[in-house]
């Protein structure tokens, strides 16, 4: 058909094209059920036998061309849910590790892709951290950000936080943000809520989303960087809920854990490359990573 004949024909053509494009978009998940609200708020918490492999096989990561036993990775796909997750376990006793984080005060509200942040700073591993609130045209973190003893963003008593002490480098998770809690911690990054503490898993609304979480074990010697997302699911409504993340991290050996910002902010990089990310990943205003000192 010659669509140059009439304006009506052109409208019909573009209308059909738009309908087809939308249909392809909304069927990009394994099934359209992933887009439905009842799936997004599925009350079911999947059993750990489905969430994790039966045997946990930590694989050393190649760092700077050499296998580095201080960094080990587990990857898994939950085929029944069309969800994948990865967890990087880091031994903070590794010599010469240092923390690199953003934002500093001059960068407050600026956004960046986690991969770019990781590559720019030559990070071995990095995750997005603090949730944010839109203020005009800038994205302002709404939870504690403390870097090199400088408080970039103030405490938020509603949320939990991950903090680091030095000499030796150790990670700590605090259920509440207080000035006293971070007194001896030069680094602190607010998240959402503690999901696992001393082996106890907490209950929350059962929203399925892409997630970024962090766990610790052995008095903060081991740090677990965790991220999950739906496979080829642009809406981000295909993922895990807080309890499922806690179950996985507990299975992997974490004793306590908290959630960072998730959804389209979810990100985990290893050696400057995206280890996992949602199909539609937004820029974020806050992140931290680790590298060896020069």
PyMOL commands that set and color helices and strands:
alter all, ss='L'
color gray80, all
select helices_A, chain A and resi 7-26+32-35+37-40+48-51+105-107+114-120+242-252+263-265
alter helices_A, ss='H'
color red, helices_A
select strands_A, chain A and resi 59-63+66-78+83-91+97-102+125-128+132-135+138-141+145-147+150-153+161-165+170-174+187-190+194-197+200-201+211-217+222-230+256-259+267-270+273-277+287-292
alter strands_A, ss='S'
color yellow, strands_A
deselect
rebuild
show_as cartoon
